[in-house]
């Protein structure tokens, strides 16, 4: 008797998530499904709840209704340190490096849960971000914005997450660095890390996205592949400025 192959389990699932700060909801029923081999991008106007959703996934604010699952296990309202232990990494938009520490010291801080893996993970991070190799003994505060972003992402990767959350990874970067960061995101995903990121540069982000989530007023307005959303005239008119 042959068994039918089971479909893979989602890496991350958000079901009807309502949440925000205290009892005040900014999210009003958000749904998301992301698989391990996917890059997911959350876009939408200011105040849509994009970063709020990312913070809800990482346990930084309350989920008042609905649920969030990581590898099929409920994780909503768990503290961030437990989520890191379960395989989640988070790179905030600001204050995401220790400026007085060297690049190498910053990266080593990310491996506090798995100190035995420092050497191997350093090699992998330097492989993802070659510019950091020659900067490794420099204080992170002396780096350019794009290089600091690489350090922040590299530090999150040192804990070997299965899911990496990125909050506006290209904010304030030049177009050259923006494209470089997006190239690295694809490379990290190809190495087996699922990625969910919030982005203001919606067109460029959707161009690399396997899945896009367009939020407005804390709700899903459109969910589709990145390519389909870019080609959708309603999305372009309402959310992509054209």
VEXPA-941879 format. One record per residue (C-alpha): x, y, z; residue in three letters; chain; residue number from 1. Coordinates in Angstrom, 2 decimals. Each point is the difference from the previous one (the first is absolute). Example, Ala and Ser with C-alpha at 12.3 -4.5 7.8 and 13.67 -1.06 7.14 Angstrom:
<atoms>
+---------+---------+---------+--------+--------+-----+
!      xx !      yy !      zz ! residu ! chaine ! num !
+---------+---------+---------+--------+--------+-----+
!   12.30 !   -4.50 !    7.80 !    ALA !      A !   1 !
!    1.37 !    3.44 !   -0.66 !    SER !      A !   2 !
+---------+---------+---------+--------+--------+-----+
</atoms>
This chain:
<atoms>
+---------+---------+---------+--------+--------+-----+
!      xx !      yy !      zz ! residu ! chaine ! num !
+---------+---------+---------+--------+--------+-----+
!    0.00 !    0.00 !    0.00 !    UNK !      A !   1 !
!    1.60 !    3.26 !   -1.13 !    UNK !      A !   2 !
!   -0.33 !    3.02 !    2.22 !    UNK !      A !   3 !
!   -0.60 !    3.40 !   -1.57 !    UNK !      A !   4 !
!    2.79 !    2.47 !    0.76 !    UNK !      A !   5 !
!   -1.09 !    2.48 !    2.62 !    UNK !      A !   6 !
!    0.29 !    3.67 !   -0.87 !    UNK !      A !   7 !
!    2.76 !    1.80 !    1.92 !    UNK !      A !   8 !
!   -0.92 !    1.74 !    3.21 !    UNK !      A !   9 !
!    0.17 !    3.79 !   -0.06 !    UNK !      A !  10 !
!    2.97 !    1.51 !    1.80 !    UNK !      A !  11 !
!   -2.15 !    2.88 !    1.25 !    UNK !      A !  12 !
!   -3.76 !    0.37 !    0.20 !    UNK !      A !  13 !
!   -1.96 !    2.97 !    1.29 !    UNK !      A !  14 !
!   -3.73 !   -0.56 !    0.35 !    UNK !      A !  15 !
!   -2.40 !    2.90 !    0.56 !    UNK !      A !  16 !
!    2.52 !    1.92 !    2.09 !    UNK !      A !  17 !
!   -1.32 !    2.97 !    1.97 !    UNK !      A !  18 !
!    2.51 !    1.81 !    2.15 !    UNK !      A !  19 !
!    1.89 !    3.12 !    0.90 !    UNK !      A !  20 !
!    0.98 !    1.87 !    3.11 !    UNK !      A !  21 !
!   -1.91 !   -1.08 !    3.08 !    UNK !      A !  22 !
!   -3.65 !   -0.43 !   -0.87 !    UNK !      A !  23 !
!    0.17 !    2.41 !   -2.97 !    UNK !      A !  24 !
!    0.05 !   -1.94 !   -3.26 !    UNK !      A !  25 !
!    2.01 !    1.20 !   -2.98 !    UNK !      A !  26 !
!   -0.30 !   -3.38 !   -1.72 !    UNK !      A !  27 !
!   -3.59 !   -0.89 !   -0.82 !    UNK !      A !  28 !
!    0.06 !   -3.55 !   -1.32 !    UNK !      A !  29 !
!    3.26 !   -0.59 !   -1.91 !    UNK !      A !  30 !
!    0.61 !   -3.36 !   -1.69 !    UNK !      A !  31 !
!    3.35 !   -1.20 !   -1.36 !    UNK !      A !  32 !
!    1.53 !   -3.29 !   -1.08 !    UNK !      A !  33 !
!    3.70 !   -0.32 !   -0.79 !    UNK !      A !  34 !
!    2.00 !   -3.10 !   -0.94 !    UNK !      A !  35 !
!    3.65 !   -0.62 !    0.77 !    UNK !      A !  36 !
!    1.14 !    0.55 !   -3.58 !    UNK !      A !  37 !
!   -1.81 !    3.34 !   -0.36 !    UNK !      A !  38 !
!    0.78 !    3.68 !    0.34 !    UNK !      A !  39 !
!   -3.11 !    1.79 !    1.25 !    UNK !      A !  40 !
!   -0.35 !    3.77 !   -0.21 !    UNK !      A !  41 !
!   -2.48 !    2.17 !    1.92 !    UNK !      A !  42 !
!   -0.81 !    3.30 !   -1.71 !    UNK !      A !  43 !
!   -2.65 !    2.67 !    0.37 !    UNK !      A !  44 !
!   -0.47 !    3.67 !    0.90 !    UNK !      A !  45 !
!    1.32 !    1.61 !    3.18 !    UNK !      A !  46 !
!   -2.06 !   -1.08 !    2.98 !    UNK !      A !  47 !
!   -1.19 !   -3.20 !   -1.70 !    UNK !      A !  48 !
!    1.38 !   -2.19 !    2.77 !    UNK !      A !  49 !
!    3.03 !   -1.39 !   -1.85 !    UNK !      A !  50 !
!    2.63 !    0.32 !    2.72 !    UNK !      A !  51 !
!   -2.67 !   -0.70 !    2.63 !    UNK !      A !  52 !
!   -0.61 !   -3.39 !   -1.65 !    UNK !      A !  53 !
!    3.70 !   -0.81 !    0.02 !    UNK !      A !  54 !
!    0.25 !    0.94 !    3.68 !    UNK !      A !  55 !
!   -3.06 !   -2.13 !    0.79 !    UNK !      A !  56 !
!    1.69 !   -3.00 !   -1.64 !    UNK !      A !  57 !
!    3.13 !    0.61 !    2.11 !    UNK !      A !  58 !
!   -1.91 !    0.36 !    3.27 !    UNK !      A !  59 !
!    0.67 !    3.71 !    0.44 !    UNK !      A !  60 !
!   -3.67 !    0.92 !    0.36 !    UNK !      A !  61 !
!   -3.29 !   -1.61 !    0.91 !    UNK !      A !  62 !
!   -2.01 !   -2.33 !   -2.19 !    UNK !      A !  63 !
!   -3.52 !    0.48 !    1.38 !    UNK !      A !  64 !
!   -1.79 !   -2.38 !   -2.39 !    UNK !      A !  65 !
!    1.00 !   -2.62 !   -2.55 !    UNK !      A !  66 !
!    3.19 !   -2.04 !   -0.04 !    UNK !      A !  67 !
!    3.52 !   -0.13 !   -1.40 !    UNK !      A !  68 !
!    1.67 !   -3.36 !   -0.69 !    UNK !      A !  69 !
!    3.68 !   -0.77 !   -0.62 !    UNK !      A !  70 !
!    0.51 !   -3.46 !   -1.51 !    UNK !      A !  71 !
!   -3.54 !   -0.88 !    1.08 !    UNK !      A !  72 !
!    0.52 !    1.01 !    3.64 !    UNK !      A !  73 !
!   -1.87 !    2.99 !    1.50 !    UNK !      A !  74 !
!    2.44 !    2.76 !    0.96 !    UNK !      A !  75 !
!   -2.10 !    3.17 !    0.38 !    UNK !      A !  76 !
!    0.78 !    1.98 !    3.15 !    UNK !      A !  77 !
!    3.15 !   -2.01 !    0.73 !    UNK !      A !  78 !
!    2.95 !    2.25 !    1.00 !    UNK !      A !  79 !
!    2.64 !    0.70 !   -2.67 !    UNK !      A !  80 !
!    2.75 !   -1.99 !    1.75 !    UNK !      A !  81 !
!   -2.14 !   -3.16 !   -0.23 !    UNK !      A !  82 !
!   -0.69 !    0.71 !   -3.68 !    UNK !      A !  83 !
!    3.74 !    0.29 !   -0.70 !    UNK !      A !  84 !
!    0.45 !   -3.40 !    1.64 !    UNK !      A !  85 !
!   -2.72 !   -1.37 !   -2.29 !    UNK !      A !  86 !
!    1.76 !    1.26 !   -3.12 !    UNK !      A !  87 !
!   -1.15 !    3.57 !   -0.62 !    UNK !      A !  88 !
!    2.28 !    2.96 !   -0.68 !    UNK !      A !  89 !
!   -1.04 !    3.67 !   -0.02 !    UNK !      A !  90 !
!    1.84 !    3.04 !   -1.37 !    UNK !      A !  91 !
!   -1.61 !    3.28 !    1.13 !    UNK !      A !  92 !
!    0.16 !    3.08 !   -2.17 !    UNK !      A !  93 !
!    1.99 !    2.13 !    2.44 !    UNK !      A !  94 !
!    2.65 !   -0.50 !    2.69 !    UNK !      A !  95 !
!    0.78 !   -3.42 !   -1.45 !    UNK !      A !  96 !
!    3.78 !   -0.09 !    0.59 !    UNK !      A !  97 !
!    2.29 !    0.62 !    2.98 !    UNK !      A !  98 !
!    1.95 !    2.98 !   -1.42 !    UNK !      A !  99 !
!    3.00 !   -0.24 !    2.38 !    UNK !      A ! 100 !
!    0.56 !   -3.73 !   -0.65 !    UNK !      A ! 101 !
!    1.87 !   -1.24 !   -3.05 !    UNK !      A ! 102 !
!   -1.85 !   -1.71 !   -2.83 !    UNK !      A ! 103 !
!    1.31 !   -3.39 !    1.18 !    UNK !      A ! 104 !
!   -1.05 !    0.68 !    3.61 !    UNK !      A ! 105 !
!   -3.47 !    1.03 !   -1.18 !    UNK !      A ! 106 !
!   -0.33 !   -3.25 !   -1.92 !    UNK !      A ! 107 !
!    1.25 !   -2.09 !    2.92 !    UNK !      A ! 108 !
!   -2.70 !    1.57 !    2.21 !    UNK !      A ! 109 !
!   -2.57 !   -1.65 !   -2.26 !    UNK !      A ! 110 !
!    1.29 !   -3.48 !    0.82 !    UNK !      A ! 111 !
!   -0.53 !    0.18 !    3.76 !    UNK !      A ! 112 !
!   -2.44 !   -2.94 !   -0.15 !    UNK !      A ! 113 !
!    2.37 !   -2.15 !   -2.06 !    UNK !      A ! 114 !
!    3.57 !    1.02 !    0.93 !    UNK !      A ! 115 !
!    1.33 !   -3.29 !   -1.31 !    UNK !      A ! 116 !
!   -1.03 !    1.05 !   -3.54 !    UNK !      A ! 117 !
!    1.69 !    3.41 !   -0.07 !    UNK !      A ! 118 !
!    2.83 !   -0.88 !   -2.39 !    UNK !      A ! 119 !
!   -2.21 !   -1.79 !   -2.52 !    UNK !      A ! 120 !
!   -2.70 !    2.69 !    0.08 !    UNK !      A ! 121 !
!    2.53 !    2.82 !   -0.36 !    UNK !      A ! 122 !
!    1.22 !   -1.65 !   -3.20 !    UNK !      A ! 123 !
!   -3.55 !   -0.26 !   -1.29 !    UNK !      A ! 124 !
!   -0.83 !    3.63 !    0.84 !    UNK !      A ! 125 !
!    3.19 !    1.19 !   -1.70 !    UNK !      A ! 126 !
!   -1.04 !   -2.07 !   -3.00 !    UNK !      A ! 127 !
!   -3.39 !    1.77 !   -0.08 !    UNK !      A ! 128 !
!    1.58 !    3.44 !    0.57 !    UNK !      A ! 129 !
!    3.54 !    0.09 !   -1.49 !    UNK !      A ! 130 !
!    0.48 !    3.75 !    0.72 !    UNK !      A ! 131 !
!    0.01 !   -0.80 !    3.74 !    UNK !      A ! 132 !
!    3.15 !   -2.13 !   -0.22 !    UNK !      A ! 133 !
!    2.40 !    2.93 !   -0.36 !    UNK !      A ! 134 !
!   -2.04 !    2.09 !    2.46 !    UNK !      A ! 135 !
!   -0.16 !   -2.69 !    2.69 !    UNK !      A ! 136 !
!    2.37 !    1.79 !    2.42 !    UNK !      A ! 137 !
!   -1.61 !    3.42 !   -0.50 !    UNK !      A ! 138 !
!   -2.59 !    1.44 !    2.44 !    UNK !      A ! 139 !
!   -3.46 !   -0.45 !   -1.52 !    UNK !      A ! 140 !
!   -0.78 !    3.68 !    0.70 !    UNK !      A ! 141 !
!    2.60 !    1.03 !   -2.63 !    UNK !      A ! 142 !
!   -1.69 !   -1.93 !   -2.81 !    UNK !      A ! 143 !
!   -2.34 !    1.30 !   -2.70 !    UNK !      A ! 144 !
!   -3.74 !   -0.52 !    0.45 !    UNK !      A ! 145 !
!   -0.01 !   -2.89 !   -2.46 !    UNK !      A ! 146 !
!    2.90 !   -1.74 !    1.73 !    UNK !      A ! 147 !
!   -1.63 !    0.47 !    3.42 !    UNK !      A ! 148 !
!   -3.12 !   -1.65 !   -1.38 !    UNK !      A ! 149 !
!    2.15 !   -2.95 !   -1.13 !    UNK !      A ! 150 !
!    1.42 !   -0.28 !    3.54 !    UNK !      A ! 151 !
!   -3.50 !    0.04 !    1.51 !    UNK !      A ! 152 !
!   -1.23 !   -2.68 !   -2.38 !    UNK !      A ! 153 !
!    3.17 !   -2.04 !    0.50 !    UNK !      A ! 154 !
!   -0.36 !    0.13 !    3.77 !    UNK !      A ! 155 !
!   -3.58 !   -1.32 !   -0.22 !    UNK !      A ! 156 !
!    1.22 !   -2.83 !   -2.25 !    UNK !      A ! 157 !
!    2.65 !   -1.07 !    2.54 !    UNK !      A ! 158 !
!   -2.75 !   -1.74 !    2.02 !    UNK !      A ! 159 !
!   -0.88 !   -2.12 !   -3.07 !    UNK !      A ! 160 !
!   -3.67 !    1.07 !   -0.29 !    UNK !      A ! 161 !
!   -2.48 !   -1.80 !   -2.23 !    UNK !      A ! 162 !
!   -1.94 !    3.29 !   -0.36 !    UNK !      A ! 163 !
!    1.57 !    3.45 !   -0.28 !    UNK !      A ! 164 !
!   -2.15 !    3.12 !    0.55 !    UNK !      A ! 165 !
!    1.30 !    3.26 !   -1.51 !    UNK !      A ! 166 !
!   -1.57 !    3.38 !    0.82 !    UNK !      A ! 167 !
!    0.71 !    2.44 !   -2.86 !    UNK !      A ! 168 !
!    3.47 !   -1.39 !   -0.81 !    UNK !      A ! 169 !
!    0.63 !    2.58 !   -2.75 !    UNK !      A ! 170 !
!   -1.31 !    3.11 !    1.81 !    UNK !      A ! 171 !
!    2.28 !    2.95 !   -0.70 !    UNK !      A ! 172 !
!    2.35 !   -1.96 !   -2.26 !    UNK !      A ! 173 !
!    1.24 !    1.03 !   -3.44 !    UNK !      A ! 174 !
!   -1.52 !   -1.86 !   -2.99 !    UNK !      A ! 175 !
!    3.31 !   -1.86 !   -0.37 !    UNK !      A ! 176 !
!   -0.09 !   -1.29 !    3.59 !    UNK !      A ! 177 !
!   -3.73 !   -0.68 !   -0.24 !    UNK !      A ! 178 !
!    0.58 !   -2.34 !   -2.94 !    UNK !      A ! 179 !
!    2.92 !   -1.63 !    1.80 !    UNK !      A ! 180 !
!   -2.10 !   -0.67 !    3.13 !    UNK !      A ! 181 !
!   -2.79 !   -1.51 !   -2.14 !    UNK !      A ! 182 !
!    2.58 !   -2.20 !   -1.76 !    UNK !      A ! 183 !
!    1.21 !   -1.23 !    3.40 !    UNK !      A ! 184 !
!   -3.58 !   -0.68 !    1.11 !    UNK !      A ! 185 !
!   -0.47 !   -2.31 !   -2.99 !    UNK !      A ! 186 !
!    3.31 !   -1.74 !    0.71 !    UNK !      A ! 187 !
!   -0.88 !   -0.55 !    3.69 !    UNK !      A ! 188 !
!   -3.41 !   -1.37 !   -1.00 !    UNK !      A ! 189 !
!    1.61 !   -2.34 !   -2.53 !    UNK !      A ! 190 !
!    2.13 !   -1.37 !    2.87 !    UNK !      A ! 191 !
!   -3.15 !   -1.13 !    1.78 !    UNK !      A ! 192 !
!   -1.14 !    2.96 !    2.13 !    UNK !      A ! 193 !
!   -3.57 !    1.21 !   -0.42 !    UNK !      A ! 194 !
!   -0.23 !    3.81 !   -0.09 !    UNK !      A ! 195 !
!   -2.82 !    2.37 !    0.88 !    UNK !      A ! 196 !
!    0.74 !    3.69 !   -0.39 !    UNK !      A ! 197 !
!   -1.71 !    3.36 !    0.13 !    UNK !      A ! 198 !
!    1.04 !    2.38 !   -2.77 !    UNK !      A ! 199 !
!   -0.73 !    3.60 !   -1.07 !    UNK !      A ! 200 !
!    1.68 !   -0.62 !   -3.36 !    UNK !      A ! 201 !
!   -3.02 !   -2.03 !   -1.03 !    UNK !      A ! 202 !
!    0.67 !   -0.47 !   -3.72 !    UNK !      A ! 203 !
!    3.57 !   -1.17 !    0.45 !    UNK !      A ! 204 !
!   -0.94 !   -2.26 !    2.92 !    UNK !      A ! 205 !
!   -2.92 !   -1.62 !   -1.82 !    UNK !      A ! 206 !
!    2.33 !   -0.68 !   -2.93 !    UNK !      A ! 207 !
!    1.98 !   -2.44 !    2.19 !    UNK !      A ! 208 !
!   -2.98 !   -1.29 !    2.01 !    UNK !      A ! 209 !
!   -1.49 !   -3.46 !   -0.35 !    UNK !      A ! 210 !
!   -3.00 !    1.30 !    1.92 !    UNK !      A ! 211 !
!   -1.26 !    3.50 !    0.67 !    UNK !      A ! 212 !
!   -2.43 !    1.21 !    2.65 !    UNK !      A ! 213 !
!   -1.54 !    3.44 !   -0.58 !    UNK !      A ! 214 !
!   -1.39 !    1.35 !    3.26 !    UNK !      A ! 215 !
!   -2.30 !    2.98 !    0.52 !    UNK !      A ! 216 !
!   -1.58 !    1.06 !    3.31 !    UNK !      A ! 217 !
!    1.34 !   -3.14 !    1.68 !    UNK !      A ! 218 !
!   -1.62 !   -2.43 !   -2.45 !    UNK !      A ! 219 !
!    1.03 !   -1.96 !   -3.10 !    UNK !      A ! 220 !
!   -1.00 !    1.89 !   -3.13 !    UNK !      A ! 221 !
!    1.84 !   -2.20 !   -2.50 !    UNK !      A ! 222 !
!    2.01 !   -3.23 !    0.36 !    UNK !      A ! 223 !
!    1.71 !   -1.60 !   -2.99 !    UNK !      A ! 224 !
!    3.38 !   -0.71 !   -1.54 !    UNK !      A ! 225 !
!    2.28 !    3.00 !   -0.29 !    UNK !      A ! 226 !
!   -0.23 !   -0.11 !   -3.79 !    UNK !      A ! 227 !
!   -3.81 !   -0.14 !    0.01 !    UNK !      A ! 228 !
!   -0.25 !    2.95 !    2.38 !    UNK !      A ! 229 !
!    2.38 !    2.05 !   -2.15 !    UNK !      A ! 230 !
!   -2.14 !   -0.77 !   -3.04 !    UNK !      A ! 231 !
!   -3.31 !    0.82 !    1.74 !    UNK !      A ! 232 !
!   -1.24 !    3.47 !   -1.08 !    UNK !      A ! 233 !
!   -2.04 !    0.43 !    3.20 !    UNK !      A ! 234 !
!    3.08 !   -0.64 !    2.14 !    UNK !      A ! 235 !
!    2.12 !    2.30 !   -2.16 !    UNK !      A ! 236 !
!   -2.55 !    2.82 !    0.11 !    UNK !      A ! 237 !
!   -0.72 !   -0.20 !    3.73 !    UNK !      A ! 238 !
!    3.32 !   -1.06 !    1.50 !    UNK !      A ! 239 !
!    2.87 !    0.28 !   -2.48 !    UNK !      A ! 240 !
!   -0.53 !    3.55 !   -1.21 !    UNK !      A ! 241 !
!   -0.81 !   -0.77 !   -3.61 !    UNK !      A ! 242 !
+---------+---------+---------+--------+--------+-----+
</atoms>
